[in-house]
Amino acid sequence: MRVHLCAVGRLRAGPERDLIDDYTTRFDRTGRALALGPFTEHEIEDRKGGGMEAEATLLERALPSGALLITLDERGKLLSSPEFADHLAKWRDDGRQDVAFVIGGADGIAPALRARADFSISFGKMVWPHMLVRVMLTEQLYRAASILSGAPYHRA
């Protein structure tokens, strides 16, 4: 199952980029044997400043056809790492070819796009900067692959 990240904004070189690159490399390496991956990033920018609605249009264009749509949103479901791993395995085992995680911009995800989501995940009640959410998601993807492979990375 191919894993996509569709996000508003371009991440430049720096510590966040380094962490994302590290975790995605680990995820691709660990997930390959589990039929998870590869991981692909799709970054969009609304250069005209149209707000959430314009961002949603660009995000929808970036979504792979037929992909399971997962939003990262403060209103989403709180999951433990093993629960997240179970969801990934279930989606894969259900025959999904693509899963797309969507991270909105500074104002969040437009309500119409949120309503289309097949599932929504929250990293807590606090609002996180969208660049940090990318790091957190990629780490959790690697952790999920590690859990599913039986590797000792997750020690809970």
Secondary structure, DSSP 8 states (H G I E B T S, - for coil): -EEEEEEES---SSHHHHHHHHHHHHHHHHHGGGT---EEEEEE--TT--HHHHHHHHHHHHS-TT-EEEEEEEEEEE--HHHHHHHHHHHHHTT-SEEEEEE-BTTB--HHHHHH-SEEEES-SS---HHHHHHHHHHHHHHHHHHHHT-TT---
